[in-house]
Amino acid sequence: MNSNLGPKHKSLYVLPNLFTTASLFAGFWGMLLAINGAFEQASLAILISCFFDGIDGKVARLTRASSDFGIQYDSLADLVSFGVVPALLVYLWQTHVFGRIGIMVSFLFLACGALRLARFNLQAKVSSKKFFIGLPIPAAACTLATFILFHSYVVFIPSIWMARLTLGLTFLLALTMVSKIKYASFKDVEMARAHPFTSTVLVIFLFALMASEPKFLGFVFFILYVFSGYFYTLIFLPLRKSNLRGFPKELS
């Protein structure tokens, strides 16, 4: 009976780990680019790493090749690609001008990312699949990466203010990762199954929209996702609870 739960071929266990390795390599390459001062290319490397990170989980589920080893390996790769690399990147790009404060904020991003991954691994089997508790570390890293790409649209901002914005954004993302703010996981496929045509059209529309102005809309997408968690947790949920308390017991 249990043999049917796993993949038919043991070699399929290697497939998700190959994508995880690709994600790790993209992160390593981004680190080298950041050290060499190629900040936009390093940002693209983080986004590529995020793409492979998303693929490995889907491949593991489709091939039923998920394993404890793969989960731990994925977390270690995420810590490098979405913790070490963006922390180093923003420090070399902007926050180094603040000296020790810049070092500590960049390190705070890395440390909170590590804590976020550890908490996720502990709660993965018991928490709801519809929501993440705290901002996922890939989303935090991609927010910083797209912010660097977005910089070309706001070159008129004085360098010291850009450094302050980067410092503040890095600090906010770090704390949001270890917060209890709820974020949509987009793992619930019931809506896509119920409305396959509408979902397909929506995905194509979003892809075309992003392709038209990727540097601008990429950052807009991720920063809206960051604040969507605050809106849902701090505004929407309290309002819904208060409305439910207002209903008579026989109607609630």
N, C-alpha and C positions, 0 to 999 in steps of 0.2 A: 504493500500500500504506500509506504513512505517513499519508495523509489520513484513514484510518479510525480513527486513534488519537486524534484530537482531536474536539471537539464539532462537530456539523453546522452550528451557527450561531455565528458569531463573537461575537454579543452575549452568549452564555452565559458568556464570560470575565468579563463585568461582574458577573454574579450573585454569585459568592463574594465579590468585592470590596465589594459592597453590604452584605453581612453583616459584613464586616470593618470597614467604616465605621460601621455601627451599634454594633459592639463598642467602637470608638474613641470614639464620641459618648457612650455610656453611661459610659465611663471618665472623659471630660471632665466630664460632668455630676456624677459622683461627686466629682471634685476640687472643683468649686464648692460642693457640699453640705458637704464636709469643712471647707472654709475658713469656711463659714457656721455651723459647729458642729453640723450635722445628721449626726451620726456613724452612726447606724443606717441612715438613708436612703442615705448614701454607701456603706455596706457592701452594701446591696441593689443599688446601681448596679454594684458590682464583680461581684456574682453574675449580674446581667443581662448584663454585658459578657462574662462567661465562657460564658453560654448562647449568645450570638451567635458567640463565638469557636469554640465546638464545632460550630455549624451551618455556618459557612463552609467548614471543611475537608471535612465530609460532602457539602456541595453541590458542591464542587470535584471530589470523587472520583466522585460520581454522574453529573455532567454531563461528566466528563473535561475540565474546564476549568482544571486546575491549570497554573500558569505561574510562571516565576522571579520575575516582577514581583509576583504575588500572594503568593508565599512571603516576599519581602522586606517587602512592605506589611504582611502579617500580623505579622511579627516586630516592626516598628516600632510597630504598634498595641498589641501585647502589652506592649511595654516601657512604654508610657504607662499602659495600663489596669491592668496587673498588677505594674508596677514603681514608677512615679512615684506613682500614686494611693494604693496601700496604704502606701507609705513615708511619704507626707505624712499620711495618715489616722492611722496609729498614733502619729506624732509629735505631732500636734495633740490626739489623744485622751488619750495617757498618757505617752509617753516624753519629752516636753518637760520634765518635772520633773527629769530627770537632766542637763539642760544640754547640754554638749558631748558627753557620752557618749550621750545620747539622739539627738543629731544624727548621730553617727558610726554608731550601730547602724541607724538608719533609712536612712542612706546606704548602709551595707553591704548591706542588703536590696536596694536598687535596683541597686547595682553587681554583686552576685552574680546578680541576675536578668538583667542585660545579658549577663554572661559565660555564663550558662546558655543563653540564646537563641542567642548566637554559636556555642557548641559544638554545639548541636542542629542548626543550619543546616549546619555542616560535616560532621556525622556522620549526617545524616538518610538519605542514600542508601546507607550501608554498615552501619549499625547494625541490630540486630534490631528488628522491629516489635512484638514481644511485650513488650519492656521499654523503659523510659526509663532513661537513665543520669543520676542526679541527679533531685531532685524537680522536676517541671515548674512553671514560674513561675505558670500559672493556679491550680494546686493550692495553691501557697504563698500566693498572694493571697487565695484563697477561705478558707483556714484562718484568716488574720487577720480577714477580713470576718465569718466565722461566729463567731469568738471574741468580736467586739464585740457581735454579736447575742446570744450565749450569756451575756454579762455580766449580763443581767437576772435570771438564775437564781442568781447568786453575789454579789448586792449586799451581802451581809453581810461580804464580805472587805474589810478596810481598804484605803483608796485607795492607800496607799503600796505594799502588797503586790500590788495589781492592776497597778500601774505596773511593779513588778519582774517579775511574771509576763509582762506584755506585752513588756518588754525582752528577757527570756530567750527567749520564744517567737520573737520577731522574729530574734534572733541565731541560734537553732537552725535556723529555716527558711532563713535566708540561707546558712549553711554547707552545709545539706543540698542546696540547689540546685546547688552546684558540687562536690558530693561524687561518689563513684562508687557510691553506693547505688542498687540496681536497684528500679524501680517498675513494676508492671503497667501496660501501656498500654491494655488493654481493646480493642485493635484486632484481636485474633485472633477471628474470627467462626466458627471451626470448631465450637466447642462449641455456639454458638447454632444453627448449621445442623443439627448432629447431634441436638439436643434443642430444637426450636423451641417446643413447648408448655410445657415446663418453664421455658425461658428467659423466655417471655412472662409466665407466672404469677409468676416471681421478680421481674421488672421491675414488674409491677402491685403486688405486695406491698410492695416497697421504696418505690414512689411513695406508696402509702397510708400507710405507716409514717412517711415523711418529712413528709407533709402533716399528720399528727396533731400533731406537735410540731416544726415546722421549725427554730425557733431553737435548740432543744436538740439534736435529732438531726443537724442540719446540721453543727454543730461536731464532734459525736461521729464522724460519718462521715469528715470530713476529717482529724481528728487520728489516727484509726485508720489511715487511708491513709498518713499521714506515718510512723507507727511500723511499718506493715507492711513498708516497704522495709528498715528496719533489721533486722526479724525475719528477712526472707527472705535478706538479704545476709550478715548477721553470725551467724545461728544456723542457719537451714535449710540453706543451701548448704554450709557447712563440715561439718555433720552428714552430709549426703548424700555428700559427697566421702570422708569418713572411712569411711562404711559401704561405699562402692564399693571402697575400698582393702582392706577386710577380706575381700572375696570372692576365692575362688581364680581364677586367671587363666583357667582353662578355663570358668568360669561367668560371668565379668564381660564 
